[in-house]
Amino acid sequence: MLVVDQLSLPGYEQVAVFTEAEASLEAIVAIHDTTLGPACGGTRIWPYASQEEALGDVLQLARAMTHKSAVAGLDLGGGKAVIIADSRSGLSEALLRAFGRCLNTLEGRFVTTADVGGTGRDMEIVNRESDHVVGLPVSQGGSGDSSIMSGLGLYVGMKACAKAVWGSDSLRGRRVAMQGFGKVGTQAARHLLDEGAHLVATALHESTLRKARSMGAEVVAPEEIYDVECDIFSPCALGGVINPDTIPRLTCRIVAGAANNQLATAADGEELHRLGILYAPDFVINAGGIINLSVEVGRSYDPDVARRKTERIYGVVEQVIQASRRHGMPTTWAANRLAEERLAAARSA
């Protein structure tokens, strides 16, 4: 039996907790804002220690999705879902189907895709119960692997940052330290190496490091990545890695990565600004994935349209940097300001 608890939280349109004991399902969906369109965000599958921890994560991520879509110029709102489970021990079809039924109760106000801990195959099973799923395989009319556009967006965003710092967007000869070498990092690395950048990478698993070496990257241990002499530091794994402990170790001029919530706190963005390190706000530079999905929502997917829209991240990053310099504020503030301005204009209209 599906049980739904609605939570009333200021600043959020809807937060629902779904449980179904028969399927061992415990999930939370947070819809932050639908001013610009239906909320869209991934479903994170993670063994949270408590429901409170899961709620804190989904709320933060949902709000970031609102700003990500707004800054990117998409007609989508912000939302996120989490399933409290350990995907490493396997997810039952019953659990995933139950989650699909949860999505149906939201009547299209929230559209989801795979996120950390989940796979495209998982979403295919969810799709058996719900049409409110995107990022399905191209063979099924979906947009397929979003990491391709996420990696492209990271790359063009780095180029925009380089132009602001060094007067040229060429990355030839620039040294990039990449923390994490998953699917998005791998896609960005291909562009960087093709242009002649020097890549230093780290990851937790030896198989991933072997892949980085085979592509031509230098490899260091995970704890050494912050101390690498580099032009660009690129967090592409976990969040919260830019903090008071790591900032003093950085030698870069630019921080630009694909990870979500890279700053441990807002104060860390202010400290980067004070030090003269240009930070590309994560929800701006890693928007390639949501841009790719937006091309699929309500229409037939076109990869050429997705690529053209993703390449516009270059201009959005430039806009954020210009606003930051014009108002003398950290880039995080500037990006949030641009997002809120677009939302306010839509509300007034």
RABEL-V194162 format. One record per pair of residues at least 6 apart in sequence whose ideal C-beta (glycine too) atoms are under 7 Angstrom apart, sorted by the first residue. I is the first residue (numbers start at 0). J is the second residue. Records with the same first field share a line. If there is no record, write none. Layout:
# RABEL-V194162
I->J + J
This chain:
# RABEL-V194162
0->19
1->17 + 19 + 97 + 100 + 101
2->18
3->15 + 17 + 104
4->16
5->15
6->14 + 16
8->14
11->29 + 30 + 31 + 58
12->30 + 31 + 32 + 33
13->30
14->27 + 29
15->28
16->27
17->24 + 26 + 101
18->24 + 25
19->97
22->91 + 93 + 94 + 97
23->94
24->94 + 97 + 98
25->83
26->80 + 81 + 82 + 98 + 101
27->53 + 54 + 57 + 80 + 81
28->78 + 80 + 101 + 105 + 109
29->57 + 58 + 61 + 78 + 79
30->38 + 61 + 78 + 108 + 109
31->38 + 61 + 62 + 64 + 65 + 77 + 78
32->65 + 76 + 77 + 342
33->76 + 108
34->76 + 342 + 345 + 346
35->68 + 69 + 74 + 75 + 76 + 345
36->74 + 75 + 76
37->75 + 76 + 107 + 108 + 109 + 110
38->76 + 77 + 78 + 108 + 109
39->64 + 68 + 75 + 78 + 110 + 289 + 292 + 296
40->60 + 61 + 64 + 77 + 78 + 79 + 80 + 111
41->79 + 111 + 112 + 113 + 114
42->80 + 82 + 111 + 113 + 114 + 117
43->81 + 114 + 115 + 116
44->82 + 84 + 86 + 90 + 116 + 117
45->81 + 115 + 116
46->84 + 85
47->53 + 83
50->83
53->81 + 83
56->81
57->79 + 80 + 81
59->260
60->79 + 259
61->77 + 78 + 79
62->77
63->259 + 282
64->77 + 78 + 79
65->76 + 77
66->77 + 282 + 335 + 338
67->282 + 286 + 289
68->75 + 76 + 77 + 289
69->338 + 341 + 342
70->282 + 283 + 315 + 334 + 337 + 338
71->286 + 289 + 290 + 315
73->289 + 290 + 293
75->293 + 296
78->109
80->111
82->98
84->90 + 94
86->116 + 117
90->121
92->124
95->121 + 124 + 125
96->124 + 127 + 128
98->125
99->125 + 126 + 127 + 128 + 129
100->128
102->109 + 111 + 129 + 131
103->128 + 129
107->131
109->131
110->131 + 133 + 296
111->131 + 132
112->122 + 132 + 133 + 134 + 292
113->119 + 121 + 122 + 134
119->134 + 136
122->132 + 134 + 135
123->135
125->132
126->132 + 135
133->141 + 142 + 292 + 295 + 296
134->141 + 142 + 145 + 292
135->141
136->143
137->143
140->299 + 300
141->295 + 300
142->291 + 292 + 294 + 295 + 300 + 305
145->288 + 291 + 292
146->182 + 183 + 186
147->186
148->287 + 288 + 290 + 291 + 305 + 309
149->183 + 186 + 257 + 285 + 287 + 288
150->183 + 186 + 187 + 190
151->186 + 190 + 287 + 306 + 309
152->284 + 285 + 286 + 287 + 309 + 312
153->183 + 187 + 257 + 284 + 285
154->187 + 190 + 191
155->310 + 312 + 313
156->255 + 279 + 284 + 312 + 313 + 316
157->170 + 231 + 255
158->168 + 170 + 313
159->168 + 313 + 316 + 317
160->253 + 255 + 277 + 279 + 316
161->167 + 168 + 170 + 173
162->168
163->277 + 320
164->252 + 253 + 277
170->191 + 194 + 196
171->194 + 195 + 196
172->195
173->196 + 230 + 231
174->197 + 199 + 228 + 229 + 230
175->191 + 196 + 198 + 229 + 230 + 231 + 233
176->199 + 224 + 227 + 229 + 232 + 233
177->184 + 188 + 198 + 199 + 200 + 233 + 235
178->201 + 224 + 233 + 234 + 235 + 236 + 240
179->202 + 234 + 235 + 236 + 258
180->200 + 202 + 207 + 210 + 211
181->235
183->235 + 257
184->235 + 257
187->257
188->198 + 214 + 216
191->198
192->198 + 214 + 215
198->216 + 217
199->216 + 217 + 219 + 227 + 229
200->211 + 216 + 218
201->218 + 219 + 220 + 221 + 224
202->208 + 211
203->221
208->218
211->218
212->218
219->227
225->245 + 248 + 249
226->248
228->250
229->250 + 251
230->251 + 252 + 253
231->251 + 253 + 255
232->249 + 251 + 254
233->255 + 256
234->240 + 241 + 256 + 258 + 261
235->256 + 257 + 258
236->258
237->258
238->258 + 259 + 260 + 261
239->260 + 263
240->261
241->254 + 261 + 262 + 263 + 267
242->263 + 267
246->267 + 270 + 271
249->276
251->276
252->276 + 277
253->276 + 277
254->271 + 276 + 278 + 279
255->279 + 284
256->281
257->285
258->281
259->281 + 285
260->281
261->281
262->268 + 331
265->331
268->278 + 329 + 331
269->329
271->278
272->329
277->330
278->330 + 331
279->316 + 330
280->319 + 330 + 331 + 334
283->315 + 316 + 319 + 334
284->312 + 316
286->312
287->309 + 312
290->305 + 308 + 309
291->305 + 309
294->300 + 301 + 304 + 305 + 308
318->337
319->330 + 333 + 334 + 337
320->330
322->333 + 336 + 337
323->329 + 330 + 333
326->333
